[in-house]
Structures are given as structure tokens and as C-alpha cells.
Amino acid sequence: MRILLIGASGFIGSRITAELLSRGHSVTCASRSPERLQRRFPYCDTIRASFADTTPTWLAHLVRIDAVVNAAGVLRGDLQGVHYVGPVALFNACVQAGIPRVLQISALGAGEQSAAAFLSSKDAADQHLLHLVRECDMPGWCVLRPSLVIGRGGASTALFCALAAAPFPLRLGSGHWRVQPIHIADLARVVATLMEQRQIPPLLAAVGPDAMSTDELTMSLRLWLGLRPRRFISIPEPLLKLGGLAGDCLPEVPLTTESLAMLARGNTADAEPLAAALGWRPRRLVEALVTEPATKADRWLARMLPLRPLLSAALFAVWIGSGTASLAIAPARARALLSGLTSDFGVATTLTWSGAALDLALGFALLARSWRRSVLQAQLAVMLTYTVLATVALPSLWADPFGSLLKNLSVLAATLVLLAIED
């Protein structure tokens, strides 16, 4: 089949793409950055598309397409656009083009009158597709609602691995929140199997065979990482809420207030309808994890994840603090440090104010995720320049018992680490 897949660059979409290719299907991946996606999937066609496109635009993309899979999803940002407005335009185009198979990857919990914007926006698109199934007689169209999806590269997996890899595993909430995880390899196989059937149920929950507590999930991943089991430590509720609020603002924090609420609500469903539709059952999570053994890189990532926002916050504090000190707290001291470069008071003042403004700009620029790499590279260049100038002006600073210049080496190293893990 010739399948159009939206969201192929994401965790779920990329594994679905690989599964479909392994079965001999021809996959066209739609993305806002088709060149980057082409490098990842050289045997796929790629097209430039986004959920800002209208129905007529999607119609042009559907020429010679037999099936469509929508695996696009975001936890933050334009939820309505990505989860509802764009998919509705796509589904309407699929009706007009007569596409016999359409599969919408939604989320378990959508349709349960949840206050979560993520789930409500997903459900709005689900209901539109289900309406089209009834009104236009589309037996090959389906809304698939996965539970928690576990696998290397997933945000949920990264979160629970970080909890698991702590010296003592960390507990979310009561530790008894119920989830029914499905492994990403099984979910990809589910999608491919449904795509190959002429008639499928219009609505299916994609869950693993066993429900478990969040503590059990965390411990399963700790053992998968090759770490010894240990007693859990509960995260204080105020700290957990603070982490959720931080995640609402900072993409590098793998937790949001909505994701916490969805976990607390529970994430389980009957596994029998899916098994009946497929003719086989997804594996238990432990069985699936064994087939993809953890490596040293997985342990590094799990331990690094909670440190990433701390490194970002520390660098933010360094640059903002440096700029503020030069402007408001110790401008005379800053000018004195420049005496080795110039004896002109006006030039020293100008350099002090310019340097302070640059520090503040680079500090606040860290908050802009879209150009974080460029900001970190600029910080490296500025810091090296400052270090060279300070060495020329006051070489004695290298012998300062408080490490005035020596500390720059630590900040440089922290910046390089953030630059290395920034994707």
C-alpha cells in the first residue's frame, strides 16, 4: 500500500514508519522539515506539510495514496491546531479523495469528559472522524487510543527511567496510580495490522495485557536498566506540583500539570476488543523490554534527564546574575577590572554597560527553545572572549583564591554538555 503518515518524526510515528517499511509498504512522510526526515528515512518519500494546511492542500497530497495514518501529537503549544483543526481538514480531504483506510492515533482517556486540554483536543478530532465513519460509511477508518507507550525514545519512558535511575527510585503521587502500558514495538505492529485489514472497529483502545501501578512500572524500568531494586522515596506533593508547573513552561522538563493529572486519573482499558480485532495480543511489558536490552547510553540518559533543567537554570542564573551585577550592584568594580585594557573612563563605562547588556540578552535568550543551540554557541564564544580579555587585563585573576577565572572552565564545560544534548 501507499501510505501517507503524518507525524513520522515523532516517537510513535517513526516506529510506525519503520514497521510499515519492513512489511513492504510504500510510505510518504509529511513534515514541516522534510529534508531532515529524509535523512532519517532515506527509503521514504517526504513532503512538506503542516496542520496549518487546508483541505484543498491536503487533497493534492492524497493523490495515489491508499491509506493515511495521523500520528501527530504535542503536549505543549498549539494543541487545538495540531490535534483538532489540522486533522479535521485532513479527514475531510480523505473523504473527498475516497481514501479507504484512515487511522487516527489518539490517546486513552480522550472522550471521558476530561478537563485536560490535551485529551479534549484529541477527542474533538476523534469525534469528527467517527462522525464521518457513520455518515460516509467508512469501514476501514479507526480511532486508536493508546495507553502509556513505553519504548526507547519516548517522553513517558524517559520520565519513568529518570525516576527509576535515581539512587533510590522516586515515587509519583501515591505510587498506586494505574497504567496499562503498551510497548512501542507492539503499538507499531498494531497499526500495521489494522492498516492491512479491510474492515476494522471504528474505535479501539491500544493497551497491554496487564494493568500495573506507577511504582511497578518504575521498578520494571529500573530492572531493565540493570539497576538493583531499592526502597522507593516519595516526591513531596508541593515539589511534584512545582515540577509540573516548570514543565508547563520549560520543554526540557518531562512533566506537565496535565500529564500528572492524567496519570493520577488512571490509564487503563479492556484489552479484549483489541485482541479480537488483531487476532493476537500485545506482549506483557517485561516480555517486550527483554527484547530490547538497555545499554550504558540508556543509563546515562536516565541519569542526565533531571540534570538538564538544572544545568539550564544554573547557566541562566550565571548570565543574568553577571549582567545584573555589572549594571546595578558593582559597576565601579566592573570598570576597575577593565583598567588593564583602557584608562579612558568613558570607554570603560561603555564596555561595562555593553557587556552587561550582552550578558542579560544571552541569559534571557536561553528561554527560547527554537534557537537554543545558537544561544549556547554564542555563550561559548562570549565566555572565551571574556576569558581572553580578562587574562590580558588582569592575569593575576587566575591566582584569585575565589577562582574568578578558573570558574569559567566549569561554566564552559556545563555549556558544552548542554550543547551536546540539545536536539
Contacts in CASP RR format, 6 or more apart in sequence:
PFRMAT RR
TARGET T0000
AUTHOR 0000-0000-0000
METHOD contacts of the structure
MODEL  1
MRILLIGASGFIGSRITAELLSRGHSVTCASRSPERLQRRFPYCDTIRAS
FADTTPTWLAHLVRIDAVVNAAGVLRGDLQGVHYVGPVALFNACVQAGIP
RVLQISALGAGEQSAAAFLSSKDAADQHLLHLVRECDMPGWCVLRPSLVI
GRGGASTALFCALAAAPFPLRLGSGHWRVQPIHIADLARVVATLMEQRQI
PPLLAAVGPDAMSTDELTMSLRLWLGLRPRRFISIPEPLLKLGGLAGDCL
PEVPLTTESLAMLARGNTADAEPLAAALGWRPRRLVEALVTEPATKADRW
LARMLPLRPLLSAALFAVWIGSGTASLAIAPARARALLSGLTSDFGVATT
LTWSGAALDLALGFALLARSWRRSVLQAQLAVMLTYTVLATVALPSLWAD
PFGSLLKNLSVLAATLVLLAIED
1 25 0 8 1.000
1 26 0 8 1.000
1 66 0 8 1.000
1 67 0 8 1.000
1 101 0 8 1.000
1 195 0 8 1.000
1 196 0 8 1.000
2 25 0 8 1.000
2 26 0 8 1.000
2 28 0 8 1.000
2 64 0 8 1.000
2 65 0 8 1.000
2 66 0 8 1.000
2 67 0 8 1.000
3 20 0 8 1.000
3 25 0 8 1.000
3 26 0 8 1.000
3 27 0 8 1.000
3 28 0 8 1.000
3 65 0 8 1.000
3 66 0 8 1.000
3 67 0 8 1.000
3 68 0 8 1.000
3 69 0 8 1.000
3 195 0 8 1.000
4 28 0 8 1.000
4 30 0 8 1.000
4 61 0 8 1.000
4 62 0 8 1.000
4 65 0 8 1.000
4 67 0 8 1.000
4 68 0 8 1.000
4 69 0 8 1.000
5 13 0 8 1.000
5 16 0 8 1.000
5 17 0 8 1.000
5 20 0 8 1.000
5 27 0 8 1.000
5 28 0 8 1.000
5 29 0 8 1.000
5 30 0 8 1.000
5 68 0 8 1.000
5 69 0 8 1.000
5 71 0 8 1.000
6 30 0 8 1.000
6 49 0 8 1.000
6 51 0 8 1.000
6 68 0 8 1.000
6 69 0 8 1.000
6 70 0 8 1.000
6 71 0 8 1.000
6 72 0 8 1.000
6 90 0 8 1.000
7 13 0 8 1.000
7 29 0 8 1.000
7 30 0 8 1.000
7 31 0 8 1.000
7 70 0 8 1.000
7 71 0 8 1.000
7 72 0 8 1.000
7 73 0 8 1.000
8 14 0 8 1.000
8 16 0 8 1.000
8 17 0 8 1.000
8 27 0 8 1.000
8 29 0 8 1.000
8 30 0 8 1.000
8 31 0 8 1.000
8 37 0 8 1.000
8 41 0 8 1.000
8 44 0 8 1.000
8 71 0 8 1.000
9 29 0 8 1.000
9 31 0 8 1.000
9 33 0 8 1.000
9 36 0 8 1.000
9 37 0 8 1.000
9 40 0 8 1.000
10 71 0 8 1.000
11 149 0 8 1.000
11 151 0 8 1.000
11 153 0 8 1.000
11 154 0 8 1.000
11 155 0 8 1.000
11 184 0 8 1.000
12 71 0 8 1.000
12 105 0 8 1.000
12 146 0 8 1.000
12 149 0 8 1.000
12 184 0 8 1.000
12 187 0 8 1.000
12 188 0 8 1.000
13 69 0 8 1.000
13 71 0 8 1.000
13 105 0 8 1.000
14 40 0 8 1.000
14 41 0 8 1.000
15 184 0 8 1.000
15 185 0 8 1.000
15 187 0 8 1.000
15 188 0 8 1.000
16 69 0 8 1.000
16 71 0 8 1.000
16 187 0 8 1.000
16 188 0 8 1.000
16 191 0 8 1.000
16 192 0 8 1.000
17 27 0 8 1.000
17 29 0 8 1.000
17 41 0 8 1.000
17 44 0 8 1.000
18 188 0 8 1.000
19 185 0 8 1.000
19 188 0 8 1.000
19 189 0 8 1.000
19 191 0 8 1.000
19 192 0 8 1.000
20 27 0 8 1.000
20 191 0 8 1.000
20 192 0 8 1.000
20 195 0 8 1.000
21 27 0 8 1.000
21 41 0 8 1.000
21 43 0 8 1.000
21 44 0 8 1.000
23 192 0 8 1.000
23 196 0 8 1.000
25 192 0 8 1.000
25 195 0 8 1.000
26 45 0 8 1.000
27 41 0 8 1.000
27 44 0 8 1.000
27 45 0 8 1.000
28 44 0 8 1.000
28 45 0 8 1.000
28 46 0 8 1.000
28 47 0 8 1.000
28 61 0 8 1.000
28 65 0 8 1.000
29 37 0 8 1.000
29 41 0 8 1.000
29 44 0 8 1.000
29 45 0 8 1.000
29 46 0 8 1.000
29 47 0 8 1.000
30 46 0 8 1.000
30 47 0 8 1.000
30 48 0 8 1.000
30 49 0 8 1.000
30 61 0 8 1.000
31 37 0 8 1.000
31 46 0 8 1.000
31 47 0 8 1.000
31 48 0 8 1.000
31 49 0 8 1.000
32 48 0 8 1.000
32 49 0 8 1.000
32 50 0 8 1.000
34 46 0 8 1.000
34 47 0 8 1.000
34 48 0 8 1.000
35 46 0 8 1.000
37 44 0 8 1.000
37 46 0 8 1.000
38 44 0 8 1.000
38 46 0 8 1.000
47 61 0 8 1.000
49 57 0 8 1.000
49 58 0 8 1.000
49 61 0 8 1.000
51 72 0 8 1.000
51 81 0 8 1.000
51 82 0 8 1.000
51 85 0 8 1.000
51 86 0 8 1.000
51 87 0 8 1.000
51 89 0 8 1.000
51 90 0 8 1.000
52 81 0 8 1.000
52 86 0 8 1.000
53 61 0 8 1.000
53 86 0 8 1.000
53 89 0 8 1.000
54 89 0 8 1.000
55 89 0 8 1.000
55 90 0 8 1.000
55 92 0 8 1.000
55 93 0 8 1.000
55 96 0 8 1.000
56 93 0 8 1.000
58 89 0 8 1.000
58 90 0 8 1.000
58 92 0 8 1.000
58 93 0 8 1.000
58 94 0 8 1.000
59 93 0 8 1.000
59 96 0 8 1.000
59 97 0 8 1.000
61 93 0 8 1.000
62 68 0 8 1.000
62 93 0 8 1.000
62 94 0 8 1.000
62 97 0 8 1.000
62 99 0 8 1.000
63 97 0 8 1.000
65 97 0 8 1.000
65 99 0 8 1.000
66 99 0 8 1.000
66 100 0 8 1.000
66 101 0 8 1.000
67 99 0 8 1.000
67 100 0 8 1.000
67 101 0 8 1.000
67 102 0 8 1.000
67 103 0 8 1.000
67 195 0 8 1.000
68 90 0 8 1.000
68 94 0 8 1.000
68 99 0 8 1.000
68 101 0 8 1.000
68 102 0 8 1.000
68 103 0 8 1.000
69 102 0 8 1.000
69 103 0 8 1.000
69 105 0 8 1.000
69 191 0 8 1.000
69 195 0 8 1.000
70 87 0 8 1.000
70 90 0 8 1.000
70 102 0 8 1.000
70 103 0 8 1.000
70 104 0 8 1.000
70 105 0 8 1.000
71 105 0 8 1.000
72 82 0 8 1.000
72 83 0 8 1.000
72 87 0 8 1.000
73 82 0 8 1.000
73 83 0 8 1.000
73 105 0 8 1.000
74 82 0 8 1.000
74 83 0 8 1.000
75 118 0 8 1.000
75 155 0 8 1.000
75 256 0 8 1.000
75 258 0 8 1.000
75 259 0 8 1.000
76 248 0 8 1.000
76 251 0 8 1.000
76 256 0 8 1.000
79 117 0 8 1.000
79 118 0 8 1.000
79 121 0 8 1.000
80 121 0 8 1.000
81 121 0 8 1.000
82 121 0 8 1.000
83 118 0 8 1.000
83 121 0 8 1.000
83 122 0 8 1.000
83 124 0 8 1.000
83 125 0 8 1.000
84 121 0 8 1.000
84 122 0 8 1.000
84 124 0 8 1.000
84 125 0 8 1.000
84 128 0 8 1.000
86 125 0 8 1.000
87 104 0 8 1.000
87 125 0 8 1.000
87 128 0 8 1.000
87 129 0 8 1.000
88 125 0 8 1.000
88 128 0 8 1.000
91 102 0 8 1.000
91 104 0 8 1.000
91 125 0 8 1.000
91 128 0 8 1.000
91 129 0 8 1.000
91 132 0 8 1.000
92 132 0 8 1.000
94 102 0 8 1.000
95 132 0 8 1.000
95 136 0 8 1.000
95 138 0 8 1.000
100 138 0 8 1.000
100 140 0 8 1.000
100 198 0 8 1.000
101 140 0 8 1.000
101 141 0 8 1.000
101 195 0 8 1.000
102 129 0 8 1.000
102 138 0 8 1.000
102 140 0 8 1.000
102 141 0 8 1.000
102 142 0 8 1.000
103 141 0 8 1.000
103 142 0 8 1.000
103 144 0 8 1.000
103 191 0 8 1.000
103 194 0 8 1.000
103 195 0 8 1.000
104 125 0 8 1.000
104 126 0 8 1.000
104 129 0 8 1.000
104 142 0 8 1.000
104 143 0 8 1.000
104 144 0 8 1.000
105 144 0 8 1.000
105 146 0 8 1.000
105 191 0 8 1.000
106 122 0 8 1.000
106 123 0 8 1.000
106 125 0 8 1.000
106 126 0 8 1.000
106 143 0 8 1.000
106 144 0 8 1.000
106 145 0 8 1.000
106 146 0 8 1.000
107 118 0 8 1.000
107 119 0 8 1.000
107 122 0 8 1.000
107 145 0 8 1.000
107 146 0 8 1.000
108 145 0 8 1.000
108 146 0 8 1.000
108 147 0 8 1.000
108 180 0 8 1.000
108 205 0 8 1.000
108 206 0 8 1.000
108 207 0 8 1.000
108 267 0 8 1.000
108 268 0 8 1.000
108 269 0 8 1.000
109 119 0 8 1.000
109 145 0 8 1.000
109 262 0 8 1.000
109 265 0 8 1.000
109 267 0 8 1.000
110 119 0 8 1.000
110 120 0 8 1.000
110 122 0 8 1.000
110 123 0 8 1.000
110 126 0 8 1.000
110 145 0 8 1.000
111 119 0 8 1.000
111 120 0 8 1.000
111 123 0 8 1.000
111 126 0 8 1.000
111 127 0 8 1.000
112 119 0 8 1.000
114 120 0 8 1.000
114 123 0 8 1.000
114 262 0 8 1.000
114 265 0 8 1.000
115 261 0 8 1.000
116 258 0 8 1.000
116 261 0 8 1.000
116 262 0 8 1.000
117 258 0 8 1.000
118 258 0 8 1.000
118 259 0 8 1.000
118 262 0 8 1.000
119 262 0 8 1.000
126 143 0 8 1.000
126 145 0 8 1.000
126 203 0 8 1.000
129 141 0 8 1.000
129 143 0 8 1.000
130 143 0 8 1.000
130 202 0 8 1.000
130 203 0 8 1.000
132 138 0 8 1.000
132 141 0 8 1.000
133 139 0 8 1.000
133 141 0 8 1.000
133 202 0 8 1.000
139 198 0 8 1.000
139 199 0 8 1.000
139 200 0 8 1.000
140 197 0 8 1.000
140 198 0 8 1.000
140 199 0 8 1.000
140 200 0 8 1.000
141 202 0 8 1.000
142 194 0 8 1.000
142 200 0 8 1.000
142 201 0 8 1.000
142 202 0 8 1.000
142 203 0 8 1.000
142 204 0 8 1.000
143 202 0 8 1.000
143 203 0 8 1.000
143 204 0 8 1.000
144 190 0 8 1.000
144 191 0 8 1.000
144 194 0 8 1.000
144 204 0 8 1.000
144 206 0 8 1.000
145 203 0 8 1.000
145 204 0 8 1.000
145 205 0 8 1.000
145 206 0 8 1.000
145 269 0 8 1.000
146 182 0 8 1.000
146 187 0 8 1.000
146 205 0 8 1.000
146 206 0 8 1.000
146 207 0 8 1.000
147 179 0 8 1.000
147 180 0 8 1.000
147 181 0 8 1.000
147 182 0 8 1.000
147 205 0 8 1.000
147 206 0 8 1.000
147 207 0 8 1.000
147 208 0 8 1.000
147 267 0 8 1.000
147 268 0 8 1.000
147 269 0 8 1.000
148 156 0 8 1.000
148 179 0 8 1.000
148 180 0 8 1.000
148 181 0 8 1.000
148 182 0 8 1.000
148 217 0 8 1.000
148 267 0 8 1.000
149 156 0 8 1.000
149 157 0 8 1.000
149 181 0 8 1.000
149 182 0 8 1.000
149 183 0 8 1.000
149 184 0 8 1.000
149 187 0 8 1.000
150 156 0 8 1.000
150 157 0 8 1.000
150 160 0 8 1.000
150 181 0 8 1.000
150 182 0 8 1.000
150 183 0 8 1.000
150 184 0 8 1.000
150 217 0 8 1.000
150 221 0 8 1.000
150 285 0 8 1.000
150 288 0 8 1.000
150 289 0 8 1.000
151 157 0 8 1.000
151 183 0 8 1.000
151 184 0 8 1.000
151 185 0 8 1.000
151 292 0 8 1.000
152 184 0 8 1.000
152 292 0 8 1.000
152 298 0 8 1.000
154 184 0 8 1.000
155 254 0 8 1.000
157 221 0 8 1.000
158 254 0 8 1.000
158 301 0 8 1.000
158 302 0 8 1.000
158 305 0 8 1.000
159 254 0 8 1.000
159 255 0 8 1.000
159 305 0 8 1.000
160 214 0 8 1.000
160 217 0 8 1.000
160 218 0 8 1.000
160 221 0 8 1.000
161 221 0 8 1.000
161 225 0 8 1.000
161 298 0 8 1.000
161 301 0 8 1.000
161 302 0 8 1.000
161 305 0 8 1.000
162 254 0 8 1.000
162 302 0 8 1.000
162 303 0 8 1.000
162 305 0 8 1.000
162 306 0 8 1.000
163 169 0 8 1.000
163 170 0 8 1.000
163 171 0 8 1.000
163 172 0 8 1.000
163 218 0 8 1.000
164 218 0 8 1.000
164 219 0 8 1.000
164 221 0 8 1.000
164 222 0 8 1.000
164 225 0 8 1.000
164 227 0 8 1.000
164 302 0 8 1.000
165 222 0 8 1.000
165 225 0 8 1.000
165 227 0 8 1.000
165 299 0 8 1.000
165 302 0 8 1.000
165 303 0 8 1.000
166 233 0 8 1.000
166 306 0 8 1.000
167 230 0 8 1.000
168 230 0 8 1.000
168 231 0 8 1.000
168 232 0 8 1.000
168 233 0 8 1.000
169 218 0 8 1.000
169 219 0 8 1.000
169 222 0 8 1.000
169 230 0 8 1.000
169 232 0 8 1.000
169 233 0 8 1.000
170 218 0 8 1.000
170 232 0 8 1.000
170 233 0 8 1.000
170 234 0 8 1.000
170 235 0 8 1.000
171 214 0 8 1.000
171 215 0 8 1.000
171 218 0 8 1.000
171 232 0 8 1.000
171 233 0 8 1.000
171 234 0 8 1.000
171 235 0 8 1.000
172 214 0 8 1.000
172 218 0 8 1.000
172 235 0 8 1.000
172 240 0 8 1.000
172 260 0 8 1.000
172 263 0 8 1.000
173 214 0 8 1.000
173 234 0 8 1.000
173 235 0 8 1.000
173 237 0 8 1.000
173 240 0 8 1.000
173 264 0 8 1.000
175 213 0 8 1.000
175 214 0 8 1.000
175 215 0 8 1.000
175 232 0 8 1.000
175 234 0 8 1.000
176 213 0 8 1.000
176 214 0 8 1.000
176 215 0 8 1.000
177 213 0 8 1.000
177 214 0 8 1.000
177 263 0 8 1.000
177 264 0 8 1.000
177 266 0 8 1.000
178 211 0 8 1.000
178 212 0 8 1.000
178 213 0 8 1.000
178 214 0 8 1.000
178 266 0 8 1.000
178 267 0 8 1.000
178 268 0 8 1.000
179 211 0 8 1.000
179 212 0 8 1.000
179 213 0 8 1.000
179 214 0 8 1.000
179 217 0 8 1.000
179 263 0 8 1.000
179 266 0 8 1.000
179 267 0 8 1.000
179 268 0 8 1.000
180 207 0 8 1.000
180 208 0 8 1.000
180 210 0 8 1.000
180 211 0 8 1.000
180 212 0 8 1.000
180 267 0 8 1.000
180 268 0 8 1.000
180 269 0 8 1.000
180 271 0 8 1.000
181 207 0 8 1.000
181 208 0 8 1.000
181 212 0 8 1.000
181 217 0 8 1.000
181 285 0 8 1.000
182 190 0 8 1.000
182 206 0 8 1.000
182 207 0 8 1.000
182 208 0 8 1.000
182 282 0 8 1.000
182 285 0 8 1.000
183 282 0 8 1.000
183 283 0 8 1.000
183 285 0 8 1.000
183 288 0 8 1.000
183 289 0 8 1.000
185 288 0 8 1.000
185 291 0 8 1.000
185 292 0 8 1.000
186 208 0 8 1.000
186 282 0 8 1.000
186 283 0 8 1.000
186 288 0 8 1.000
187 206 0 8 1.000
187 282 0 8 1.000
190 206 0 8 1.000
190 274 0 8 1.000
190 278 0 8 1.000
190 282 0 8 1.000
193 278 0 8 1.000
193 280 0 8 1.000
194 200 0 8 1.000
194 204 0 8 1.000
194 277 0 8 1.000
194 278 0 8 1.000
197 277 0 8 1.000
200 277 0 8 1.000
201 273 0 8 1.000
201 277 0 8 1.000
204 273 0 8 1.000
204 274 0 8 1.000
204 277 0 8 1.000
205 269 0 8 1.000
205 270 0 8 1.000
205 271 0 8 1.000
205 273 0 8 1.000
205 274 0 8 1.000
206 274 0 8 1.000
206 282 0 8 1.000
207 268 0 8 1.000
207 269 0 8 1.000
207 270 0 8 1.000
207 271 0 8 1.000
207 274 0 8 1.000
207 282 0 8 1.000
208 271 0 8 1.000
208 281 0 8 1.000
208 282 0 8 1.000
208 283 0 8 1.000
208 284 0 8 1.000
208 285 0 8 1.000
209 271 0 8 1.000
209 281 0 8 1.000
209 282 0 8 1.000
209 283 0 8 1.000
209 284 0 8 1.000
210 284 0 8 1.000
210 285 0 8 1.000
211 268 0 8 1.000
212 220 0 8 1.000
212 285 0 8 1.000
214 263 0 8 1.000
215 232 0 8 1.000
217 285 0 8 1.000
218 232 0 8 1.000
219 229 0 8 1.000
220 285 0 8 1.000
220 286 0 8 1.000
220 289 0 8 1.000
221 289 0 8 1.000
222 229 0 8 1.000
222 230 0 8 1.000
223 229 0 8 1.000
224 289 0 8 1.000
224 293 0 8 1.000
224 294 0 8 1.000
225 294 0 8 1.000
225 298 0 8 1.000
225 299 0 8 1.000
225 302 0 8 1.000
226 294 0 8 1.000
226 299 0 8 1.000
227 299 0 8 1.000
240 260 0 8 1.000
241 257 0 8 1.000
241 260 0 8 1.000
243 253 0 8 1.000
243 255 0 8 1.000
244 253 0 8 1.000
244 255 0 8 1.000
244 256 0 8 1.000
244 257 0 8 1.000
244 259 0 8 1.000
244 260 0 8 1.000
245 257 0 8 1.000
246 253 0 8 1.000
246 255 0 8 1.000
246 309 0 8 1.000
247 253 0 8 1.000
247 254 0 8 1.000
247 255 0 8 1.000
247 256 0 8 1.000
247 257 0 8 1.000
248 256 0 8 1.000
248 257 0 8 1.000
250 309 0 8 1.000
250 312 0 8 1.000
251 369 0 8 1.000
252 308 0 8 1.000
252 309 0 8 1.000
252 312 0 8 1.000
253 309 0 8 1.000
254 305 0 8 1.000
271 281 0 8 1.000
271 282 0 8 1.000
274 281 0 8 1.000
274 282 0 8 1.000
275 281 0 8 1.000
282 288 0 8 1.000
304 421 0 8 1.000
308 418 0 8 1.000
308 421 0 8 1.000
311 414 0 8 1.000
311 417 0 8 1.000
311 418 0 8 1.000
312 366 0 8 1.000
312 418 0 8 1.000
314 414 0 8 1.000
315 363 0 8 1.000
315 366 0 8 1.000
315 379 0 8 1.000
315 411 0 8 1.000
315 414 0 8 1.000
315 415 0 8 1.000
315 418 0 8 1.000
316 363 0 8 1.000
316 366 0 8 1.000
316 367 0 8 1.000
318 411 0 8 1.000
319 359 0 8 1.000
319 360 0 8 1.000
319 362 0 8 1.000
319 363 0 8 1.000
319 366 0 8 1.000
319 379 0 8 1.000
320 359 0 8 1.000
320 360 0 8 1.000
320 363 0 8 1.000
320 364 0 8 1.000
321 359 0 8 1.000
322 356 0 8 1.000
322 359 0 8 1.000
323 355 0 8 1.000
323 356 0 8 1.000
323 357 0 8 1.000
323 359 0 8 1.000
323 360 0 8 1.000
324 356 0 8 1.000
324 360 0 8 1.000
325 334 0 8 1.000
326 334 0 8 1.000
326 352 0 8 1.000
326 353 0 8 1.000
326 355 0 8 1.000
326 356 0 8 1.000
326 359 0 8 1.000
327 353 0 8 1.000
327 356 0 8 1.000
327 357 0 8 1.000
327 360 0 8 1.000
331 349 0 8 1.000
331 352 0 8 1.000
334 352 0 8 1.000
334 356 0 8 1.000
335 345 0 8 1.000
335 348 0 8 1.000
335 349 0 8 1.000
335 352 0 8 1.000
337 390 0 8 1.000
337 393 0 8 1.000
337 394 0 8 1.000
338 348 0 8 1.000
338 351 0 8 1.000
338 352 0 8 1.000
338 393 0 8 1.000
339 348 0 8 1.000
339 393 0 8 1.000
340 392 0 8 1.000
340 393 0 8 1.000
340 394 0 8 1.000
341 348 0 8 1.000
341 351 0 8 1.000
341 389 0 8 1.000
341 392 0 8 1.000
341 393 0 8 1.000
342 348 0 8 1.000
342 351 0 8 1.000
358 382 0 8 1.000
362 375 0 8 1.000
362 378 0 8 1.000
362 379 0 8 1.000
362 382 0 8 1.000
363 375 0 8 1.000
363 379 0 8 1.000
365 371 0 8 1.000
365 375 0 8 1.000
365 378 0 8 1.000
366 372 0 8 1.000
366 375 0 8 1.000
366 376 0 8 1.000
368 375 0 8 1.000
372 422 0 8 1.000
373 419 0 8 1.000
373 422 0 8 1.000
376 415 0 8 1.000
376 418 0 8 1.000
376 419 0 8 1.000
376 422 0 8 1.000
377 419 0 8 1.000
379 415 0 8 1.000
380 412 0 8 1.000
380 415 0 8 1.000
380 416 0 8 1.000
380 419 0 8 1.000
383 408 0 8 1.000
383 411 0 8 1.000
383 412 0 8 1.000
383 415 0 8 1.000
384 412 0 8 1.000
386 408 0 8 1.000
387 405 0 8 1.000
387 408 0 8 1.000
390 397 0 8 1.000
390 404 0 8 1.000
390 405 0 8 1.000
391 397 0 8 1.000
391 398 0 8 1.000
391 405 0 8 1.000
397 403 0 8 1.000
397 404 0 8 1.000
397 405 0 8 1.000
398 405 0 8 1.000
398 406 0 8 1.000
400 406 0 8 1.000
END
